[in-house]
């Protein structure tokens, strides 16, 4: 019974040490330099779509290539719209905080 508990503790420690090695400085630098963040899966899917677009262009299927390119442009436009909306919300939040601070000072 004691040995089993010890094995569990050892197993937990090995899992903890292996998971902490996942976040070493070199890997974090790699992720930062390549723009990979919490949206890593989305970026991977985007890269797969770009590769399929390039294959379609190389195969001479220009209509498919243009359709996929326009689809990607529409997707990017909608993401830019979301980013603009978030910037406006953050600005309004900071503006309200500033007004509250001024009202407390005066």
N, C-alpha and C positions, 0 to 999 in steps of 0.2 A: 504494500500500500504506500509506503514511504517512497519506494523506488518509482512507482507510477507517478506520484506527485512531482518527484524530481525530474522525471522525463518530460512531464508536461511543461514544467518551468523552463527546462533546457530547450524544448521545442519552441516555446514562446519566445525565448531570447534569440534563437536562431532566426525565427521569422522577423523579429523586430530588427535584427541587424541586417537581414537581407533587404527589408523594405527601406531602411534608412540609406542603404547604398544606392537605392534608386534615385535619390536626390543629391548626388554628388555634384561638385562644382562644374565639372566638365560637361555633364549632361544638361545642367541648368543653362550653361552658356550656349550649348547647342540649341536648346529649345528657344532661348531668347534670340539668338542670331537668326534662326530660321522662321521666326514669327509664329511658333507653335505655342498655343496656350490652351486654355480650357476647351477651345473649339477645335482641338486637334482632329477629331473625327470628321468635322465639317470640312476642314482644310484638306484632309485626305480625299474625301469624296469630290471636292472641287478639282483637285489634281487629277483624279481619275477621269473626270469629265473633260478636262483640258486634253489629256492624253487621247481620249477617244475622238475628240474634235480633230486633233492633229492626224490621227490615223485616217479619219474620213477625208481630210484634205489630201493626204498622200495618196489615197486610193483613187482620187479623181472625182469623188462624189461631192461636187461643190454645193449642191442644194442642201445636202445633209449638213455639211460644214457650216454654211451660212445660217441654217435654222438653229443649230446648236450654239453658234456664236451669239445670235440675237437673243436666245434664251438666257445665256450667261449674262449678257448686257442688261437684260431686264431684271435678273436676279441681283446684280450689283447695284442697279438703280434703287431697287426696293431696300437693300441693306443701307445705302447712303441715306435714304429717307428716314429709316429707323434711327440711324446715328444722329441726324439733325434733330429729330424729335427729342432724343435723350439729352442732347446738348441744351435745348431750350428748357427742358424740365430742370436740369441741373442749374442753369442760370436763374430760373425763377426761384428755386429753392434757396440758392445763395443770396438772391436779392431779398427774399423774405427774412432770412437770417440777419442780413445787414439792417433791415428796417427794425427788427426786434431789438437788435443791439443799440441802435440809435435811440429808440424809444426808452430803453432802460437808462441810457447815459443822460438824456435830457430830462 
